[in-house]
Amino acid sequence: MKAKPVILSGGSGVRLWPISRKNLAKQFVDIFQNDSSLFLETVKRVSKSPFTDPLIISNISQRFEILKLLKKFKIKTDKIVLETLQKNTAPACAVASYYSDHEEVLCIMPSDHYIEDNKKFLITIEKAIELASKDFLVTIGAKALEPNSNYGYIIPSSKKKQKNSFEIESFVEKPSIKVAKKIIKNNGLWNTGIIVVKNKVLVNLFNRFNKDIYNKAVASCKNSKLEKEFHILDKLSLKSIKEISIDYAVLEKKFTKLVIPYTGKWTDLGTYDSLYKVKKSYGNVISVSSKNNFTYSDEKLLVLAGIEDQVVVNTKNAILVTKKDSSYLLRDIMKILIKNNNIEAFDDAIISRPWGLFENIKHEKGYKVKKLLVLPGEKISLQKHLKRSEHWVVIEGIATITKGNKKFLLKKNESTFIKKKEKHRIENNTKKNLILIEVQTGNYLEEDDIYRFEDKYNR
């Protein structure tokens, strides 16, 4: 029997700031600097039997990043559903249920986990699918390698219910280290957040324990709008839904549910401490007389001398230095950044767009310098700016330029000037990347100074 993967891809970019940002959650970042991401690895993991095409549920700010990755790697999906408000995993599971057939087995999983042994993981999932086909709700519990207060735990009953599985006695949410030690001693497992269940069973559980959440989530689906590849959930319906996890809403209620232990390496990359346990250093880093540090540099040389137990993260527009055990303070830091409207809370210097990306190189009073990369076959919107003019120089490739009523080619080392209020567009009609330098001048240079006449991506 096959299962439909439901990939939960929300997130607010807080816990691994500044590697992740509010507009680019950690699962979409190339954390391991290997031209991949946790989201992409998750999608690839479920791209073969025993899975059908995945249903992806994310928030609206991540939509174009998802689309670019799926297009680049030619990955098919069942649907892409977008939340206009984040409401945690219970409403997301209810939404997944609405978009699935009654008899389908759903494999609901987060997209921000590190799983080392895909073969062993798939064997575990196949066992779970077999049990789910018999109308059991099955969770996956990872072998707890150490007491960790950042993880939830599943306490299995000593009674074996079915082959390879145990009944669940209880769930414990992020206990103290002291309590976690006792849980592990009694064969407790880390809660991976992976659920395998037949859709009709999930609907029945929602109706028994949290009918209101299910009904409101269904309303958000029924009132959704379809924009190209995206099913965008109704914001008004979502607003009325309680923010709650599937654990609290359903799993912790009294009914028979099963857990299958997964013995391979599993890590929820939700903190710098967990990232450190996978790999200690990323990028261009030199460390002298230093130990137990997590270091990350996406470009510049980062040098550590004589320090220990620190997190040092060096990105293009923000640097973080903190003790490894103090990364919980990042929530407070993010609140301050958002309150002050710091761009660093929302975006890195390199910002993804559906047509490619741009890098902010320099921004001072009266001017801004950007590097633009337009992917083959893509184009920016037909637009104008009311408060700035722009100079474009082609560095690589051939651009098709719309300027007022004219349309012409711009080749390497050639440039053009766009006046304020002049209609314009850049297109890449070639099979190679197009790279330009853009110099903006004016008294106001923010991204919201844009009027779109036409846009391929419905922005």
C-alpha positions in Angstrom: 0.0 0.0 0.0 1.2 3.5 -0.8 1.0 6.7 1.3 0.7 10.3 0.4 3.5 12.4 2.0 2.2 15.6 3.7 5.2 17.9 4.1 4.8 20.6 6.6 7.0 23.5 5.7 6.0 26.5 7.8 8.5 28.3 10.2 9.4 31.8 11.1 13.1 31.8 10.7 13.8 32.6 14.4 15.7 29.7 16.0 18.6 29.7 13.6 18.8 33.4 12.9 20.7 34.8 11.1 21.2 31.7 8.9 17.5 31.6 8.6 15.2 34.7 8.3 11.5 35.5 8.7 11.1 35.3 4.9 13.3 32.2 4.5 12.8 29.5 7.1 15.7 27.2 7.9 14.4 24.3 5.8 14.9 26.4 2.6 18.4 27.5 3.5 21.5 25.7 2.2 22.6 25.1 5.8 25.2 22.4 4.9 26.5 24.5 2.0 26.1 21.6 -0.4 23.6 23.1 -2.9 20.7 21.5 -1.1 18.3 22.2 1.8 16.4 20.3 4.4 13.1 20.8 2.5 14.7 19.5 -0.7 16.1 16.5 1.1 12.7 15.7 2.6 11.0 15.9 -0.8 13.6 13.7 -2.4 13.3 11.2 0.5 9.6 10.6 -0.3 10.0 10.7 -4.1 10.0 7.0 -4.6 7.9 4.0 -3.5 6.0 3.6 -1.2 4.9 7.2 -1.7 2.6 9.1 -4.1 3.2 12.7 -5.1 3.5 14.9 -1.9 1.1 17.5 -0.6 3.1 20.5 0.6 1.7 22.9 3.2 3.7 26.0 3.8 3.2 29.7 4.5 2.7 32.2 1.7 6.0 33.9 2.2 7.9 30.7 1.1 5.8 30.0 -2.0 8.3 31.1 -4.7 11.2 29.4 -3.0 9.3 26.1 -3.0 8.3 26.6 -6.7 11.9 27.3 -7.8 13.2 24.2 -6.0 10.5 21.9 -7.4 11.0 23.3 -10.9 14.8 23.1 -10.8 14.7 19.4 -9.7 11.6 18.5 -11.7 9.7 17.2 -8.7 6.0 16.6 -9.1 3.5 17.4 -6.3 -0.1 16.6 -5.5 -0.8 20.2 -4.4 0.9 23.2 -2.8 -1.3 24.7 -0.1 -0.3 28.0 1.5 -1.3 29.4 4.9 -1.9 33.1 5.1 -1.5 32.9 8.9 0.6 30.3 10.8 -1.6 28.2 13.2 0.7 25.3 14.1 0.4 21.7 13.1 -3.2 20.7 14.1 -4.9 23.1 11.5 -2.3 22.0 8.9 -3.1 18.4 9.5 -6.8 19.2 9.1 -6.1 21.0 5.9 -4.2 18.0 4.6 -7.2 15.8 5.4 -9.5 18.0 3.4 -7.2 17.8 0.3 -6.9 14.0 0.5 -9.2 11.0 -0.3 -11.0 9.3 2.6 -9.1 6.0 2.3 -5.7 7.4 1.6 -2.9 6.8 4.1 -1.2 10.1 5.0 2.5 10.3 6.1 2.6 13.7 7.8 6.2 14.9 8.4 8.1 18.1 9.2 10.6 19.3 6.6 13.3 20.6 9.0 14.7 17.4 10.3 18.1 15.7 9.5 17.8 12.0 8.8 21.1 10.3 8.0 20.0 6.8 6.8 17.2 7.2 4.3 17.1 3.4 3.6 16.5 2.6 7.3 14.0 5.4 7.5 11.9 4.1 4.5 11.9 0.6 6.0 10.4 2.1 9.2 7.8 4.1 7.3 6.8 1.0 5.3 6.1 -0.8 8.6 4.0 2.3 9.8 2.0 2.3 6.5 1.1 -1.4 7.0 -0.2 -0.7 10.4 -2.0 2.5 9.3 -3.8 0.5 6.6 -5.4 -1.5 9.5 -6.8 1.8 10.9 -4.1 2.5 13.5 -2.6 5.9 14.0 1.2 5.4 14.1 3.9 7.8 15.1 7.7 7.4 14.6 9.9 7.6 17.7 13.6 8.1 17.3 16.0 6.4 19.6 17.0 8.9 22.3 20.8 9.2 22.2 21.0 11.6 25.1 18.8 13.6 27.5 17.7 16.7 25.6 15.3 19.3 26.9 14.6 20.7 23.4 12.8 17.5 22.3 9.4 16.0 23.1 9.3 12.4 24.2 7.1 9.4 23.5 6.7 6.9 26.4 5.9 3.5 24.9 3.9 0.9 26.8 5.7 -2.3 27.7 2.9 -4.0 25.8 3.7 -4.8 22.2 0.5 -4.2 20.2 1.6 -5.2 16.7 4.8 -6.4 15.1 7.5 -3.7 15.3 5.3 -1.3 17.3 4.2 -0.4 20.9 1.1 1.2 22.3 1.8 4.7 23.4 1.5 5.3 27.1 2.0 9.1 27.1 3.7 12.1 25.6 6.1 14.4 27.4 6.8 17.9 26.0 10.3 19.2 26.4 11.1 17.9 30.0 14.0 19.0 32.2 17.3 17.2 31.7 16.7 15.4 35.0 13.3 14.1 33.8 14.6 13.3 30.3 17.2 11.0 31.9 14.5 9.1 33.6 12.4 8.9 30.4 15.4 7.5 28.5 16.1 5.0 31.2 12.5 3.7 30.7 13.0 3.3 26.9 11.4 6.7 26.1 11.8 7.8 22.4 12.3 11.3 20.9 9.1 12.5 19.2 9.9 13.0 15.6 6.5 14.6 14.8 6.0 12.1 12.0 2.5 10.6 11.9 1.2 7.9 9.6 -2.6 7.5 9.5 -5.5 6.7 7.2 -7.3 9.9 6.4 -10.7 8.7 7.6 -9.2 7.8 10.9 -7.7 11.3 11.2 -11.1 12.9 10.4 -12.8 10.7 13.1 -10.2 11.7 15.7 -10.7 15.4 14.9 -14.4 14.9 15.2 -14.0 13.2 18.6 -11.5 15.6 20.1 -11.3 18.9 18.3 -14.2 19.3 15.8 -14.0 23.1 15.9 -10.5 23.2 14.6 -11.3 20.7 11.8 -14.4 22.6 10.7 -12.7 26.0 10.6 -9.7 24.5 8.8 -12.1 23.0 6.2 -13.8 26.4 5.9 -10.4 27.9 5.1 -10.0 25.3 2.3 -13.5 25.8 0.9 -13.0 29.5 0.8 -9.4 29.3 -0.6 -8.4 30.8 -3.9 -6.3 29.1 -6.6 -3.5 31.1 -8.1 -1.6 29.1 -10.7 0.1 26.2 -8.7 -1.0 27.5 -5.3 -4.1 26.8 -3.1 -4.1 29.9 -0.9 -6.2 29.4 2.3 -8.8 31.9 3.3 -7.3 34.3 5.9 -10.5 35.2 7.6 -11.3 31.5 8.3 -7.7 30.9 9.5 -7.9 33.9 11.8 -10.6 32.2 13.9 -8.6 29.0 14.4 -6.8 28.3 17.7 -3.1 28.0 17.3 -2.3 24.5 18.5 -0.1 21.5 17.7 -1.5 18.1 16.6 0.0 16.6 19.7 -2.1 18.7 22.0 -5.2 18.7 19.8 -5.4 15.0 19.1 -2.4 12.7 19.9 -2.4 13.2 23.6 -6.1 12.4 24.0 -7.1 9.0 25.2 -7.3 6.4 22.4 -5.1 3.6 21.1 -2.1 4.9 19.1 1.1 3.2 18.2 4.8 4.1 18.0 7.5 2.4 15.9 11.1 3.0 17.0 13.5 4.4 14.4 17.0 3.4 15.2 18.9 5.5 12.7 20.3 9.0 13.3 17.6 11.7 13.5 18.0 15.3 14.6 15.5 18.1 14.8 17.7 21.1 13.6 15.8 23.6 15.8 18.8 25.0 17.7 22.4 25.8 17.1 23.3 23.1 19.7 21.5 20.5 17.5 23.2 21.8 14.4 26.6 21.5 16.2 25.9 17.8 16.8 25.6 17.2 13.0 28.6 19.3 12.0 30.7 21.7 14.0 31.9 24.1 11.3 30.7 25.4 8.0 32.4 27.6 5.4 35.6 29.6 5.5 36.7 29.2 9.1 40.0 29.0 10.9 40.1 28.1 14.6 43.1 28.3 16.9 43.3 27.2 20.5 39.5 27.1 20.5 37.1 24.2 21.2 33.4 23.2 21.4 32.3 26.1 19.1 29.7 26.2 16.3 31.0 28.3 13.5 29.4 29.3 10.2 30.5 31.7 7.5 28.8 32.0 4.2 31.6 33.9 2.5 34.1 36.0 4.5 37.0 34.4 6.4 36.0 33.8 10.1 38.8 33.4 12.6 38.4 32.1 16.2 41.3 32.3 18.7 41.2 31.2 22.3 37.4 30.8 22.8 35.1 27.9 23.6 31.4 26.9 23.8 30.3 29.7 21.5 28.1 30.1 18.5 29.7 32.4 15.9 27.6 33.0 12.7 28.9 35.3 10.0 26.4 36.1 7.1 26.5 38.9 4.5 24.5 41.4 6.6 24.4 40.1 10.2 26.8 38.5 12.7 25.7 36.5 15.8 27.9 35.7 18.7 26.3 33.9 21.7 27.0 31.1 24.1 25.8 27.7 22.8 23.4 27.3 25.7 21.9 30.8 25.2 20.4 30.4 21.7 17.0 30.5 23.3 17.5 34.3 23.5 17.1 34.5 19.7 13.3 34.8 20.1 13.9 38.0 22.1 16.4 39.3 19.6 14.0 38.7 16.7 11.2 40.6 18.6 13.6 43.6 18.9 14.7 43.4 15.3 11.1 43.3 14.0 10.0 46.1 16.4 12.8 48.3 15.0 11.9 47.2 11.4 15.5 45.9 10.8 15.7 44.4 7.4 18.1 41.8 8.9 15.1 40.1 10.6 13.4 39.4 7.3 16.1 38.9 4.7 19.7 38.1 4.1 21.7 40.3 1.7 20.8 37.8 -1.0 17.1 37.7 -1.5 15.2 35.1 -3.5 12.6 36.1 -6.1 10.5 33.8 -8.4 12.6 35.0 -11.4 16.0 34.5 -9.7 17.6 36.5 -6.9 19.3 39.8 -6.1 22.1 40.7 -3.7 22.2 44.1 -1.9 25.8 45.2 -2.3 25.8 48.7 -1.0 23.0 51.0 0.4 23.7 54.6 1.5 21.7 57.8 1.5 20.6 58.5 -2.1 21.8 55.3 -3.8 21.7 51.5 -3.6 23.8 49.0 -5.6 22.4 45.5 -6.4 23.5 42.4 -8.3 20.6 40.7 -10.1 20.5 37.1 -11.4 17.7 36.3 -13.8 17.2 32.6 -14.4 16.8 31.3 -18.0 13.3 31.8 -19.3 12.3 34.1 -16.5 11.5 37.8 -16.3 10.8 40.5 -13.8 7.3 42.2 -13.7 6.5 45.0 -16.2 6.8 47.9 -13.7 7.7 51.4 -12.8 9.0 53.3 -9.8 7.7 56.6 -8.6 10.7 57.7 -6.4 13.8 56.3 -8.0 15.7 55.9 -11.3 17.8 52.9 -12.2 21.0 52.2 -14.2 21.6 48.6 -15.5 24.9 47.1 -16.7 25.0 43.6 -18.0 27.8 41.5 -16.5 27.0 38.1 -18.0 24.4 36.9 -20.6 22.0 38.8 -22.9 19.0 40.8 -21.5 15.8 41.6 -23.4 14.9 45.1 -22.1 11.5 46.8 -22.2 11.9 50.6 -21.7 8.9 52.7 -22.3 7.5 51.6 -25.7 10.9 50.2 -26.9 12.2 46.7 -26.7 15.9 45.8 -27.3 18.8 43.5 -26.4 21.4 44.5 -23.9 24.7 42.5 -24.1 27.7 42.1 -21.8 29.3 45.5 -20.9 26.3 47.4 -22.3 24.1 49.6 -20.1 20.9 51.5 -20.1 19.2 54.1 -17.9 15.6 53.9 -16.6 14.0 57.2 -15.5 11.6 57.6 -12.6 8.0 56.6 -13.6 9.3 54.9 -16.8 7.7 51.5 -17.6 10.4 48.8 -17.7 11.2 45.1 -17.6 14.2 42.7 -17.8 13.8 39.3 -19.5 16.1 36.4 -19.9 15.1 34.6 -23.1 18.3 32.6 -23.3 19.3 29.2 -21.8 22.0 30.8 -19.6 21.9 32.9 -16.4 21.7 36.6 -16.9 23.6 38.8 -14.4 23.3 42.6 -14.1 24.5 45.3 -11.8 21.7 47.7 -10.9 22.4 51.2 -9.4 19.4 52.9 -7.9 19.3 56.6 -7.2 16.7 58.7 -5.4 15.4 59.8 -2.0 13.5 56.6 -1.3 14.9 53.2 -2.3 12.7 50.6 -0.5 11.2 47.6 -2.2 7.6 48.8 -1.9 8.2 51.6 -4.4 6.9 49.5 -7.3 3.8 49.6 -9.5 3.3 46.5 -11.5 1.5 46.6 -14.9 1.9 42.8 -15.5 3.5 40.0 -13.6 4.1 36.4 -14.5 3.9 35.4 -10.9 0.6 37.1 -9.8 2.3 39.3 -7.2 
